[in-house]
């Protein structure tokens, strides 16, 4: 039995949806790339060496890679929108938890869970795009969508730097405050 395909939204609406996804992914990056700004502060406050700080990146990268395999089938089952909203919400929660972490081990767990949950967002976004654009526009729209991680990285590091300056180099604020912005973006994407 063949299901009837819904009509594509207007081009203007489709690009608004795409723009929303770009902003959503920038929000994910706010809670991902902020660690690089917090590292010098963590080294100073917790008296850590490069190897200890490297543990955070190593463990979280393994979690991120595992999530790519884990969340693909989940996204296929529950859909792109639900997966993206869940991913964003959990990244915000674990980003906040990272900012409140009492130790290197706690931060490593929180940041790794942040990355694990964030790994679901790219597939969740890609799952939605074919419902908005005709096949002949998919490569172009995916190209636009991929700019989100370029902009996300730049915006995230800049934003984390502003937070560091305003809080007199509080690593906790650098890791936690972007979660508040991401929580607002969850509300935007929900609507």
N, C-alpha and C positions, 0 to 999 in steps of 0.2 A: 504494500500500500504506500503510495507516494504522498508526502505531505505537501501542502501548498506553501510556497515561499512567500513571505511577507514582502511587500514592495519596499524598495530602497527609500530612505528619507530624502528630502530635498538636498541638493548639494550644500547649501548654506548650513543646514542642520547637521549634515554628516561631518562637515569640517569643524563645527562647534563641538561635536562629540569627540572628534579626533584631538582637538585642542585641549579638551578636558582630560583626555588620556595622557597627553604630554605633560600637563600640569600635575597630574596624579603621580606620574613616574618621577618628575622632579621632586615631589614630596617624599617619595621613597628614598631618593638620593640624599635628601636633607638629613635623613637618619642613618645613612650609610657612609658617606664621605666625611662626616664630621669627626670621625675617629682620628683622621690624619691631623686635624688641627688640635685635638685633645692630647695626642701622644706626648709632645714635649712637656705639657703640664702634668700629665700622669707620671712621667719619668721623674720630674722634680718632686712632686708631692709624695709619691709612694716610693721614691728612691729606687726606680726600676732601671734595669739595663735593657739594651736593644733586644737581647734574646728573650727576655720576659715579655716585652711588649710585642715581639714577633709572634709569640704564642697566640695572642688574640687574633691576629690576622690569619695565621695558619689554620687554627681550629675553625674560625668563621668561614674561611674559604672552602673547607671540606663540607661544612654544613650547607653552604650555598650550592655547591655542586650536587650534593645529595638531594637537595630540594628540587633541583631542575628535573631529576628523574621521578621523584615522589609526586610532585604537584601537577605534572602534565596530565596524567590520567584523571586526577581529581578535577582539574579544570574542564576536561572534556566531559566529565560526568555532571558537574553542577553548573557549568556555564562560566563565561568570562566575567560578567558583571559581578556575580556573587563571589567569585574567586578574587577579583581585584579588591573589592570592598573588604573581604576577610584579610587579605594580604596587607592592605594598608593599615587596617585596624591593629593587627598583631604587630606590625613593624612599629607603629606608634607606641604600643604597650611596652614592647621590649626595648625600644629606644629610651623610653622614660626609665625603665628598670635599669638600663645601663648607666644612666646618669645618677641613679641612686645606689649603685653597687658599692658594697663596703670593702671589696677586695679585688685583687687581680682575677682570682678564680670566678667570683661573682660577675665581674665585668665580662670575662671571656664567655661565660654561659649566656648572659643576657645579649651580648653582641652577636654571638653565634645563632641564637634563636631569632634575633632580628634579621640576620642575613638569610637564614633558612626560610622564614616566612616571606621575606622580600623576593626570594627566588621565584615565587609563584606569580608575581605581578606581570612580568613580560609576556608569558604565555597567556595570561588572562586578558591582557590588552589585545594581543594578536587574535585571540578567539573572537573578539567583538567586531573587528574591522571588516570582515567579509559581509557582515549584515548591513553595513552602511555604504559600501562602495562596490561598484561593478568590478568584475574581474580585471578589466583593462586598466583600472586605476589602482589596483592593489600594490604593485611595486612602488609607485610614487607615494602612496599614502604610508606604506611601511617605511619608506625612506624618511618621510617627515616625522613619523613616530620615533624612528631611531635617533633623531636629533635630541630626544628627551634625555638620553643619558649623557650627551655632550653638554647640553645646557644644565642638566641636573648636577653634574660634577662641578661645573663652574659656580653655579648658584650656591650649592651646598657649602663649598669651601669658603666662599665669600661671606655667606650668612654666618657660618661658624666663627669666622674671624671677627665679624661684628659683635657676635655674642661674647667672644673672648674679651674683646676690648671693653665692652660695656660692663662686664662682670669682673674686670680685673683678673683675667685668666682663670676663671673657674671651669675646670674640666667638667665638673658635674653639670653646669649650665650648658656648656657646649654640647654635651651628649643628650641632655634632657629637653631643652627648649625646642629643638626642631620637631619633637614629637607632638607638641601642642599645635604647631602649624599643620602637621600631617593630619591631626585629628580634625582640624577645620576643613582640610581638603577631602576627608572622608565624607563629611556632611555635604560638601559641594558635589562630589561625585554621586552621592546617594540621590540628590535631586536631579 
